[in-house]
Amino acid sequence: MLALSVGSAGLLQGAAPLQQTVASRAAAPAMFGKSDLEALAKQQNPVLGYYDPIGLADLDLWGQGEEASIAWLRHAEIKHGRIAMAGFVGYIAAANYENLGMAPWTMYPPLPSGLSAPEVWDSIPFLAKLQIIGAIGVFEHISEDKNFLAADGKKHYMRGGTPGYMPTFKANVHPVPLNLWDPFGFTKGLSAEDKAKKLNAEVNNGRLAMIGLFGFISAGTVPGSVPALDGIIPAYTGDVMAPFLPTGPMESMWTVGKVW
């Protein structure tokens, strides 16, 4: 819901006219105000423009000031959009596999075929869920850690840094050969203007993915809520908002104690 709220409010990335935005970003990290947000909204969606019906851009979150709050909301939108893009593809992939076998060196059995995407999650053992959530937590820590950011010459996005920036592993005592973002350096040769345009496109794609993924989930849990997906998305009787409750063939938070 946060993703949809932030997306609908037009909390975007970038600055005023694109040329000025690129120049100001290249000069030095600077806080990003409401006027910049309004200008960027028109860049990313000239038809809708700036749209913030509930006044999210006017909030002073945690007493950090309006500019820091806007930065937090922009970062949230970018992150939710990226997750939704991965989730949209993942939903389709999970719903169309024949048999998802686990690697022979793991302790997890293969999953049965014919499951819907939410049922695939339900069928994953509880410890496997913890591994997934733990990995996400590590990446989240890296994205917020000032030492990782400082190693790349960056500041935190609420302190004049770049919303959506994912640090490299330079600050890690055991460096990883490839970074999470652009591991093969495909964007290194792009100009600042091209990067800004692609960043705007990423935000728009993320918004569409948030709507698409929410449409999949709604179609599966509320029959008839998305007529275009009737007969395409199988019905799901579990609770998508309670991923650890016992629902079908899964080890839940409440039953995992029996394993030990």
Steps between C-alpha positions, in 0.01 A plus 500: 500500500790737571626439149165589349461809719843630417460418130161669471630809673754555227803478728757460234867530423699781349481878487365797303571516125711196420810696393496705821438188702800320356725801550395551861543132582844492347611809693431376853243309702209733574173466680197457280198716574136507408552731200752249360249224559228687312732559204612139490142375514435678171809340347397149597133535415414809294132400493446453874771738619532563872231316693511483879138497624582410861797733538779248553759749373403742779571255782781547749583139581675444833574872524761471222362780283301504178795438265621197697144367510464537123829315457375217721177473302684508166733225618200297619331531162809398307564203728138385493498535123809283463358236730171507310678455165678194637179379662298543182741281304533261792125459528478399135800267526374332819158441347636337184771259608460125462708387792723716713767263620746603767875461454624158613717650775207675671279352770178613333280265295379597151172688476204337324379623165174677433510748788399864473763759588378556859477123549864471397590730788281299737679181394848632572628371837507755781879496526525576129272799555731620775797475263319716243393760756846499658665568163259788438586639843871493417444689174279751681774560756757553228278755324466704821846458654702822501830310474398327178375832363813689607721242329332600172526872577125519566278640771179361642203591283346699789820703529542610140586162350335322208164329566504146368878468502627150583856506636776279370688264730812716531449542874478125558805336652432206269425670166257330266618499134168622356270775623125464533434794269646477150757231587649501149519878464260543209405853611849635561522654154167681520487876533341657807202605288449145368521362853238750618266401217543131577440567867173673415403202284582264787268690735216486246559129439501442875165674539347286227647187661348595837158528338552176304616297799218630714263407216630141502455472876154658493384275217608192692352594837187697401324327205374748243702792634711511183271389214783493246673229704196279562589143407869588470605544863396196709307561822695503826324430829789585730585837655759684293543754780595233755781306329591289805156378601424131438346488152541177312825303464741722691703524818375809675635710781250328726587143406875517439560419867377149432796445265742546786 
